């Protein structure tokens, strides 16, 4: 298990004395993690019964099941997400990329520890971080930055000045309206035969990974936020935005300048029209247009 930090839970729940070492989500739960549960995701809280020794921020107006309360240090609070974000602030926890040693190869900065497959074409003024793993036959255009824990498959094209692995914005407001921000701990996984256009940003996951499946094509000047999941052979056309934890099925088509709200799923073979603002899930095979986007 990767240890990002070490915090004893006694400062939050006096009757417990164990440490937590990393964040975890309800979809990918781990022992000795810090987690939060909101009322809208109570069905997923069952995952807490299969792990142990976590610090869990829980809504105060919802009873904690005995099988969860006995396994974890549970903190009752009005806003579990806020208190979860505040956990990192109060304990001085950040997860910024670390500056390490690198080699200058043909004008590209390659950190020691990076793994790069054969027949890679990497232009000058590229930076590749130490925790990056790249497959075969890759093209990386000048000015691209690949940061943090990123795994890229074979036959991938990344055009000029793109950023893979940038931090997204996971934040809340405290009682005075001040921002309380959670560090980002996830990575990015990019499959085979993916294309990423110039000036595109793909943010790493907040906790789990951002995932771009095989065959996806992402145009120039797009933003793929943290925890996004793009199904195989999905197309995302220029200047489109997919906000945090949004997703698609296979072979979805996101037209230019479209905006997908956080957490919204676009079904397989669905089409999102140009400039559409998608605020509700889109069924498989449907076409949606407009603001707010509606099925046509």
Secondary structure, 3 states (H helix, E strand, C coil): CCCCCCEEHHHCCCCCCCEECEECECCECCCCEEEECCHHHHHHHHHHHHCCCCEEEEECCCCCCHHHHCCCEEEEECCHHHHHHHHHHHCCCCCCCCCCCEEEECCEEEECCCEECCCCEECCCCEECCCEEECCCCEECCCCEECCCEEECCCCEECCCCEEEECCCEEEECCCCCEEEECCCCCEEECCCCEECCCCEEECCCCCCEEECCCCEECCCCEECCCCEECCCCEECCCCEECCCCEECCCCEECCCCEECCCCEECCCCEECCCCEECCCECCCCEEECECCEEC
